[in-house]
Amino acid sequence: MVVYKNARFISCEPENRFFSAMAVDKGRIVWVGSQEDLPTSCQRARVVDLQGAAVTPAFADTHIHFESFATFQQTFYLMDAESFEEDAAIVRAYADAHPRAKVLMGYGCSAHTVREGRLPERADMDSWTDRPLMVVKYDGHAAVCNSAMLSLLTDEVKTDPGYDGESGWLYQNAFYKGVNEVTAKIPILDVVRGLSKGAKALADVGIGLVHNVEGVGYTGDLDVDMINILAPGLPQAYRIFFRPWIWRL
């Protein structure tokens, strides 16, 4: 048992009560109250001083494509880059660290954070790496590929109206089809590792309940099966929603 004290525990009850101490036994809250009124059953518990912190119940994420989020937890992220040069450096560092990866897939390209003031295109990314590269736009609804990645995509993607081979951009249904084909090249063990990292990232910001919308980004709806199998071993509670896409019908 552990007693946490010297904090402001916010109950979020209709009565809006606050407490200064809380006892937890085997992962369950067994008592809350004033630290001056610690019950006898808690007297020998290990004590943790939270030094005046505010403590709330866990938060709930009401809409996330969790498996996609988890995949990007172990790849590269471009939102912090301030130029295409920095984008390229991030991609090359990731490529050097993952010499066996069949594809390089990252997230976060934006026209709003780089000095160029525009989104990268195929020709830009060809200079970043000669390995197959896809970067999903910061809003998660489009992606851009270099020439090596475009060469791997099937005609199902390339004949879709959302495919722009000149710029390397995939929009609308071409985006979802293209992402499905690229994620199919990611080893299953990497997907599992990503789920663990994604769950930790959510736990680190206090999220204990996840409403995850799956059926997006993985061939054969692998994301649905994976989360159904592995959710019991992750730290959050998951409410899984299946999202079919019109182009599949």
Secondary structure, DSSP 4 states (H G I P E B T S, - for coil): -EEEEEEEEE--STT--EEEEEEEETTEEEEEE-GGG--GGGTTSEEEEEEEEEE-PPEEEEEE-HHHHHHHTTS-B-TT--SHHHHHHHHHHHHHH-TT-S-EEEEEE-SSSSTT-S---HHHHHTT-SS-EEEEETTSSEEEE-HHHHTTS-HHHHTSTTEETTTTEEEHHHHHHHHHHHHTTS-HHHHHHHHHHHHHHHHHTTEEEEEEEESSSSGGGHHHHHHHHHGGGSSSEEEEEE---GGG-
